[in-house]
Amino acid sequence: MCDYQRLHFDESTGYVIRCNKCKNIQVGFGNTILTLDEMGFINFLEKLKVIAWAFKELPNKQLKQIQIPMPDFGFILLFSQNELLALIHMLDYADAELKYLLMIELFDFSGQV
């Protein structure tokens, strides 16, 4: 059974949680939930940043027109520019928290003499 640790939560945007046992990361955004391993999470965030840069000059920031294929899952995510930027912001925050927690785990000497 998973033991979740919150990396980010915003009731209007979504959440990012990490299982302390299996280390998988779950991203909830809109009506979608993705489960990724740590490297998949990092790669997903970087991919989103590249896509956001490519679509930075869209005239209508509310129109859902940015497609992000998910080859591992066989479907496409569809975002407006505003939604994509909100997702990136949420994932950036969670990524910073994850890095902080990994540093703590790296230097956790509790129980050692």
C-alpha angles and dihedrals in degrees: 000000000000123000104206127209118194115237096172138352131182117163092212096047112025143255146273120208133174129209111232091208107044094021092224117147122221120204119195115190127157106323095334132092120190126188115203137167116242095266091045089053092052092046092048092052092049091048090052091051091052091049092047090052091051091052099039095116100054111142095217111047092182098054114102100233107124111100121197113188115215103204095180091056102033099236141091128242114218121204142167115231090255092051092048092051091048090052092049091049091051093047092046090055091048091047091055090049091048092052090049092051092047090053090051090050090049093055098035105128096166112141094018121112 
